[in-house]
Structure formats: structure tokens, C-alpha cells
Amino acid sequence: MKKIKCPKCNNYITFDASNYADGQVLVFDCPDCHKQFKIRIGKDRLRDKDRAVDLQEQKEEAEYGYIIVVENVFSYKQIFPLHLGDNLIGRANLGTEVDIPIETSDPSMDRRHCYINVSKDKRGELVYMLRDNGSVVGTFLMNDILGPKDRIRLSDGDVITLGATSIILRSQPDE
């Protein structure tokens, strides 16, 4: 069985992919929103076994740290490397430009939810600062909500909550 996500309402539809040949185009009608959409059957861009390799590569490339996304048990683990400067975090959506597009079905996460700024201090050590981007439900650091003008310094292992989705900051790659 294979799950696909409706591009309009993000609900999952399951079907048996073994009944179809690679390259075949299937048309689906979402039972919830009645959106009609097409998919092409073929090799996944990122299979589970490849995903583990890709996650390890992302950790190794993350010289400025990375974040781990923890939505719930139904979604796969996501890791995003951080870069110097502002890292805009938000829900992945076509047409929305963000640095860290989190694939989630969480409607309470904004498309452009918050920023993590990575900079170096005078001693050359990395400094992580969190700020909300005017999100509807707010950004929480260790269960405390950030105010509209708050700039909070982050440490390794801090848990940030965006809607129903939590992310964990890792400032150093795992040894």
C-alpha cells in the first residue's frame, strides 16, 4: 500500500501501487475536498533506506548545526542543516519561499513561522537566536511563548514548538 497526500487539503489517500506499472499516470479524486489531481507511478525520490543515508549526510554537512523535526509518530524524521544568517522556518507549501520547509500536515504551523539566526560572536563561537515571525499560534521555547519582539538565545538541545510540531536544535554534529 502506498500513501499520497492531497495537494489541496493535505489528507492522505492510500492505494495499492503494485497494481500499476512504472511510468503510469493515475488520477485521484480526494474524498474530503474533491480536488482532482494526478501522480506518476515510479521510483520514490527518497525511499526509507535512502532517507537514513540522506539524514546522515545532512548531519555531516551541518557545520553550523541543524534542527530535528519531531511532528508525531506518523511522519518521518526530518533534519535540516542551518546556515549563517537568518534561517526562515515554515510549513512546506508550493509558492512559499522558506529556508527550512517542514513537510507537515499540521495546520497550526504558519508557512513562514519563525527565524533562527546563526552568527558568530567575538570569540568565533556560534550563537543561535530565535524570533517569531508574527505567527498565528506563536512560537514556544521550552513551553514559554515568545513575545512579538523577543529575541531568545538558544542552546544545544532546546525544544522549540511551532503549532503542534516540535523541533530540537543541535548545535554540534553527533560524534
Backbone as numpy.savetxt, mean C-alpha at the origin, in Angstrom:
# Nx Ny Nz CAx CAy CAz Cx Cy Cz
-9.26 -21.70 -8.12 -10.10 -20.51 -8.12 -9.22 -19.27 -8.12
-9.68 -18.26 -8.79 -8.93 -17.02 -8.89 -9.84 -15.87 -8.46
-9.25 -14.88 -7.80 -10.00 -13.69 -7.38 -9.58 -12.51 -8.24
-10.56 -11.74 -8.67 -10.27 -10.47 -9.36 -11.05 -9.38 -8.66
-10.55 -8.16 -8.77 -11.17 -7.03 -8.08 -11.90 -6.16 -9.08
-13.13 -5.80 -8.77 -13.89 -4.89 -9.61 -13.21 -3.52 -9.59
-12.94 -2.91 -10.76 -12.25 -1.62 -10.77 -13.09 -0.46 -10.23
-14.40 -0.65 -10.13 -15.25 0.44 -9.65 -15.48 0.37 -8.15
-15.90 -0.79 -7.65 -16.28 -0.87 -6.23 -15.28 -1.67 -5.38
-14.23 -2.23 -6.01 -13.18 -2.99 -5.33 -13.66 -4.28 -4.67
-14.84 -4.78 -5.02 -15.29 -6.07 -4.51 -14.62 -7.18 -5.31
-14.40 -8.31 -4.67 -13.73 -9.42 -5.32 -14.74 -10.37 -5.94
-14.41 -10.87 -7.12 -15.21 -11.85 -7.84 -14.31 -13.06 -8.04
-14.81 -14.25 -7.74 -14.02 -15.46 -7.92 -14.52 -16.24 -9.12
-13.59 -16.91 -9.80 -13.94 -17.76 -10.94 -12.85 -18.81 -11.10
-13.17 -19.86 -11.84 -12.22 -20.96 -12.06 -11.42 -20.67 -13.32
-10.16 -20.26 -13.15 -9.31 -19.88 -14.28 -8.84 -21.09 -15.08
-8.94 -22.29 -14.51 -8.46 -23.48 -15.23 -9.36 -23.82 -16.42
-10.54 -23.25 -16.48 -11.45 -23.51 -17.61 -11.11 -22.69 -18.83
-10.13 -21.80 -18.74 -9.84 -20.87 -19.83 -8.37 -20.96 -20.22
-8.08 -20.64 -21.48 -6.71 -20.70 -22.00 -6.02 -19.35 -21.81
-4.66 -19.39 -21.73 -3.90 -18.15 -21.64 -4.19 -17.27 -22.86
-4.33 -15.98 -22.63 -4.59 -15.04 -23.71 -6.07 -14.80 -23.96
-6.93 -15.62 -23.39 -8.37 -15.46 -23.59 -8.88 -14.26 -22.79
-9.80 -13.49 -23.40 -10.38 -12.32 -22.75 -11.73 -12.70 -22.17
-11.93 -12.39 -20.88 -13.19 -12.66 -20.20 -13.87 -11.35 -19.84
-15.18 -11.34 -19.94 -15.96 -10.16 -19.57 -16.75 -10.50 -18.32
-16.66 -9.64 -17.31 -17.36 -9.83 -16.04 -18.35 -8.71 -15.82
-19.42 -9.04 -15.11 -20.41 -8.05 -14.68 -20.45 -8.13 -13.16
-20.00 -7.06 -12.48 -19.93 -7.06 -11.02 -21.35 -7.18 -10.45
-21.59 -8.14 -9.55 -22.93 -8.30 -8.98 -23.33 -7.16 -8.04
-22.34 -6.42 -7.52 -22.66 -5.34 -6.57 -22.97 -4.02 -7.26
-22.05 -3.58 -8.15 -22.21 -2.26 -8.76 -22.63 -2.34 -10.23
-22.69 -3.55 -10.78 -23.09 -3.81 -12.17 -22.14 -3.20 -13.19
-20.90 -2.95 -12.79 -19.87 -2.48 -13.72 -19.43 -3.66 -14.57
-19.33 -3.44 -15.88 -18.85 -4.48 -16.78 -17.40 -4.18 -17.11
-16.53 -5.20 -16.98 -15.11 -5.01 -17.25 -14.52 -6.29 -17.82
-13.33 -6.15 -18.44 -12.66 -7.27 -19.10 -11.32 -7.54 -18.43
-10.92 -8.82 -18.50 -9.57 -9.19 -18.11 -9.03 -10.17 -19.14
-7.72 -10.24 -19.24 -7.07 -11.22 -20.12 -6.44 -12.27 -19.23
-6.76 -13.53 -19.50 -6.20 -14.64 -18.74 -4.74 -14.81 -19.15
-3.90 -15.01 -18.19 -2.49 -15.21 -18.47 -1.72 -15.34 -17.18
-0.42 -15.29 -17.28 0.44 -15.40 -16.12 0.31 -14.15 -15.27
0.18 -14.35 -13.95 0.14 -13.21 -13.03 1.43 -12.44 -13.12
1.34 -11.13 -12.98 2.56 -10.32 -12.98 3.41 -10.62 -11.76
2.76 -11.00 -10.68 3.50 -11.24 -9.45 2.85 -12.39 -8.68
3.32 -13.58 -8.91 2.80 -14.75 -8.20 3.32 -14.75 -6.76
2.67 -15.54 -5.90 3.05 -15.57 -4.49 4.51 -15.93 -4.28
5.04 -16.93 -5.00 6.43 -17.31 -4.79 7.37 -16.21 -5.28
6.98 -15.51 -6.37 7.78 -14.40 -6.85 7.65 -13.19 -5.93
6.49 -13.05 -5.30 6.24 -11.93 -4.41 7.22 -11.95 -3.24
7.52 -13.14 -2.69 8.47 -13.25 -1.58 9.86 -12.79 -2.01
10.27 -13.16 -3.22 11.57 -12.73 -3.73 11.56 -11.22 -3.93
10.46 -10.69 -4.50 10.34 -9.26 -4.73 10.38 -8.48 -3.42
9.73 -9.00 -2.36 9.74 -8.33 -1.06 11.15 -8.27 -0.51
11.91 -9.35 -0.65 13.29 -9.35 -0.16 14.13 -8.35 -0.92
13.94 -8.26 -2.26 14.68 -7.29 -3.06 14.34 -5.87 -2.65
13.07 -5.61 -2.35 12.67 -4.27 -1.92 13.32 -3.91 -0.60
13.43 -4.86 0.32 14.09 -4.59 1.59 15.56 -4.24 1.38
16.21 -4.99 0.48 17.63 -4.76 0.23 17.88 -3.42 -0.44
16.93 -2.95 -1.27 17.09 -1.68 -1.97 16.74 -0.48 -1.09
16.17 -0.72 0.07 15.65 0.35 0.92 16.75 0.95 1.79
17.62 1.74 1.20 18.72 2.30 1.98 18.23 3.40 2.93
17.05 3.94 2.70 16.48 4.97 3.57 15.35 4.42 4.43
15.27 3.11 4.57 14.22 2.48 5.34 13.05 2.10 4.46
12.04 1.49 5.07 10.87 1.07 4.32 9.69 0.97 5.27
8.48 0.81 4.69 7.29 0.59 5.50 6.69 -0.75 5.12
6.09 -1.41 6.10 5.39 -2.67 5.91 3.91 -2.38 6.11
3.08 -2.78 5.14 1.64 -2.54 5.22 0.97 -3.78 5.79
0.16 -3.57 6.84 -0.58 -4.65 7.48 -2.04 -4.26 7.44
-2.78 -4.79 6.44 -4.20 -4.44 6.35 -5.03 -5.42 7.16
-5.05 -6.66 6.74 -5.75 -7.72 7.45 -5.24 -9.05 6.92
-5.80 -10.15 7.41 -5.31 -11.47 7.01 -5.66 -11.82 5.58
-6.57 -11.08 4.94 -7.00 -11.43 3.60 -6.13 -10.79 2.52
-5.29 -9.86 2.87 -4.47 -9.22 1.85 -3.02 -9.65 2.03
-2.26 -9.56 0.96 -0.87 -9.96 1.02 -0.02 -8.84 1.62
1.13 -9.22 2.10 2.06 -8.28 2.72 2.63 -7.35 1.66
2.67 -6.07 1.96 3.23 -5.10 1.04 4.38 -4.37 1.73
5.48 -4.20 1.00 6.64 -3.48 1.52 7.00 -2.40 0.51
7.19 -1.18 0.99 7.54 -0.06 0.12 8.80 0.62 0.64
9.82 0.74 -0.20 11.02 1.47 0.21 10.75 2.97 0.27
11.43 3.66 1.16 11.29 5.11 1.28 12.46 5.78 0.57
12.27 7.02 0.16 13.33 7.79 -0.46 13.49 9.11 0.29
14.60 9.79 0.07 14.80 11.09 0.72 13.73 12.07 0.27
13.29 12.92 1.17 12.24 13.89 0.86 10.88 13.36 1.28
9.83 13.99 0.71 8.46 13.60 1.05 8.06 12.32 0.34
7.49 11.38 1.09 6.93 10.14 0.56 5.42 10.21 0.79
4.65 10.50 -0.26 3.19 10.60 -0.16 2.60 9.20 -0.16
1.82 8.89 0.87 1.22 7.57 1.04 -0.28 7.69 0.83
-0.85 6.77 0.06 -2.28 6.78 -0.17 -2.78 5.48 -0.77
-4.10 5.39 -0.92 -4.72 4.21 -1.51 -4.46 4.19 -3.00
-4.06 3.06 -3.53 -3.79 2.92 -4.97 -5.09 3.12 -5.74
-5.02 3.99 -6.75 -6.18 4.28 -7.57 -5.69 4.82 -8.91
-6.31 4.39 -9.99 -5.92 4.90 -11.30 -6.07 6.41 -11.35
-5.06 7.09 -11.84 -5.13 8.54 -11.99 -4.67 9.33 -10.78
-4.38 8.67 -9.67 -3.91 9.36 -8.48 -2.42 9.12 -8.33
-1.64 10.19 -8.34 -0.19 10.09 -8.24 0.22 10.13 -6.77
0.79 9.02 -6.29 1.36 8.94 -4.95 2.68 8.20 -5.03
3.56 8.44 -4.08 4.85 7.74 -4.03 4.69 6.31 -3.55
3.75 6.10 -2.62 3.52 4.78 -2.05 2.04 4.43 -2.23
1.69 3.76 -3.35 0.30 3.39 -3.61 -0.04 2.06 -2.94
-0.77 2.10 -1.84 -1.11 0.90 -1.10 -2.34 0.26 -1.72
-2.20 -1.00 -2.13 -3.34 -1.73 -2.67 -4.18 -2.21 -1.51
-5.38 -1.66 -1.40 -6.26 -1.98 -0.27 -7.71 -1.81 -0.70
-8.57 -2.52 0.00 -10.01 -2.32 -0.20 -10.59 -1.48 0.94
-9.73 -0.86 1.72 -10.12 -0.04 2.86 -10.62 1.32 2.36
-11.93 1.58 2.41 -12.46 2.85 1.92 -12.13 4.04 2.83
-11.67 3.76 4.07 -11.38 4.86 4.98 -9.97 5.43 4.79
-9.17 4.82 3.91 -7.86 5.38 3.58 -8.03 6.31 2.39
-7.55 7.53 2.52 -7.64 8.50 1.43 -6.66 8.13 0.31
-6.93 8.66 -0.86 -6.04 8.41 -1.99 -4.70 9.13 -1.81
-4.69 10.20 -1.07 -3.48 10.96 -0.73 -3.55 11.23 0.77
-3.20 10.23 1.59 -3.52 10.25 3.01 -2.52 11.01 3.88
-1.23 10.70 3.78 -0.25 11.33 4.66 1.13 11.32 4.01
2.07 11.98 4.68 3.46 12.04 4.22 4.39 11.50 5.29
5.43 10.79 4.84 6.59 10.51 5.69 7.76 11.20 5.01
8.34 12.16 5.71 9.49 12.88 5.18 10.76 12.25 5.73
11.68 11.93 4.82 12.96 11.34 5.21 14.04 12.37 4.92
14.83 12.70 5.94 15.92 13.66 5.76 17.10 13.21 6.62
18.21 13.90 6.46 19.39 13.60 7.27 19.66 14.79 8.19
20.03 14.50 9.44 20.38 15.57 10.36 21.85 15.96 10.18
22.35 16.84 11.04 23.72 17.34 10.91 24.77 16.23 11.06
24.42 15.18 11.79 25.36 14.07 11.97 25.24 13.03 10.85
24.33 13.25 9.92 24.15 12.31 8.81 23.20 11.17 9.11
22.52 11.23 10.26 21.57 10.18 10.62 20.21 10.49 10.00
19.49 9.42 9.65 18.18 9.59 9.03 17.14 10.02 10.06
16.29 10.98 9.65 15.20 11.48 10.48 13.90 11.26 9.70
12.89 10.67 10.37 11.60 10.39 9.75 10.54 11.25 10.43
9.80 12.03 9.63 8.74 12.90 10.16 7.42 12.52 9.48
6.36 12.43 10.29 5.03 12.06 9.80 4.11 13.27 9.88
3.31 13.47 8.81 2.28 14.52 8.86 1.07 14.06 8.06
-0.09 14.47 8.51 -1.35 14.14 7.83 -1.50 15.06 6.62
-2.23 14.60 5.62 -2.46 15.39 4.41 -3.93 15.80 4.31
-4.52 16.17 5.44 -5.93 16.59 5.43 -6.86 15.42 5.16
-6.52 14.24 5.64 -7.34 13.06 5.40 -8.66 13.15 6.16
-9.66 12.42 5.69 -11.00 12.47 6.29 -11.01 11.83 7.67
-10.43 10.64 7.82 -10.47 9.94 9.11 -9.26 10.23 9.98
-8.23 10.84 9.42 -7.06 11.19 10.20 -5.96 10.15 10.11
-4.80 10.55 10.62 -3.63 9.67 10.68 -3.29 9.49 12.15
-3.07 8.24 12.56 -2.80 7.92 13.94 -1.39 7.37 14.08
-0.67 7.82 15.10 0.64 7.28 15.44 0.52 6.65 16.82
0.68 5.34 16.88 0.58 4.60 18.14 -0.73 4.97 18.86
-1.84 5.00 18.13 -3.21 5.26 18.60 -3.47 6.71 19.00
-2.56 7.64 18.72 -2.80 9.06 18.97 -2.98 9.75 17.62
-4.07 10.52 17.49 -4.36 11.18 16.22 -3.47 12.41 16.05
-3.01 12.62 14.83 -2.21 13.80 14.51 -3.15 14.97 14.24
-2.76 16.14 14.70 -3.50 17.35 14.39 -3.19 17.81 12.98
-3.93 18.79 12.47 -3.73 19.23 11.09 -2.35 19.82 10.81
-1.68 20.36 11.82 -0.37 20.96 11.60 0.76 20.21 12.30
0.45 19.04 12.86 1.45 18.26 13.59 2.50 17.68 12.65
3.73 17.70 13.09 4.86 17.03 12.44 5.51 16.19 13.53
5.35 14.87 13.44 5.78 13.98 14.50 6.99 13.17 14.03
8.02 13.13 14.89 9.22 12.35 14.57 8.94 10.86 14.82
9.34 10.04 13.85 9.11 8.60 13.93 10.38 7.86 14.33
10.19 6.71 14.93 11.29 5.82 15.28 11.05 4.46 14.65
12.10 3.65 14.59 11.98 2.31 14.03 10.93 1.52 14.80
10.00 0.88 14.09 8.97 0.06 14.71 7.69 0.79 15.03
7.63 2.10 14.79 6.39 2.84 15.06 5.27 2.33 14.16
4.06 2.26 14.74 2.88 1.81 14.01 2.02 3.02 13.68
1.74 3.19 12.38 0.94 4.29 11.88 -0.35 3.69 11.34
-1.50 4.27 11.71 -2.78 3.76 11.26 -3.45 4.77 10.34
-3.81 4.30 9.14 -4.49 5.10 8.14 -5.83 4.43 7.87
-6.91 4.95 8.45 -8.19 4.27 8.33 -8.13 2.96 9.09
-8.42 1.84 8.41 -8.35 0.52 9.04 -7.05 -0.20 8.69
-6.13 0.50 8.03 -4.88 -0.09 7.58 -3.74 0.42 8.45
-2.87 -0.48 8.88 -1.71 -0.10 9.68 -0.45 -0.31 8.88
0.52 0.56 9.11 1.84 0.41 8.50 2.88 0.51 9.60
3.98 -0.19 9.41 5.07 -0.22 10.38 6.30 0.36 9.72
6.94 1.31 10.38 8.16 1.92 9.86 9.36 1.06 10.25
10.19 0.75 9.28 11.46 0.07 9.50 12.55 0.99 8.98
13.37 1.51 9.87 14.39 2.47 9.46 15.65 1.79 8.94
15.89 0.56 9.33 17.09 -0.16 8.88 16.67 -1.47 8.26
17.35 -1.89 7.18 17.06 -3.20 6.61 17.34 -4.30 7.62
16.52 -5.38 7.54 16.71 -6.51 8.45 18.04 -7.18 8.16
18.71 -7.56 9.19 20.01 -8.21 9.04 19.80 -9.68 8.73
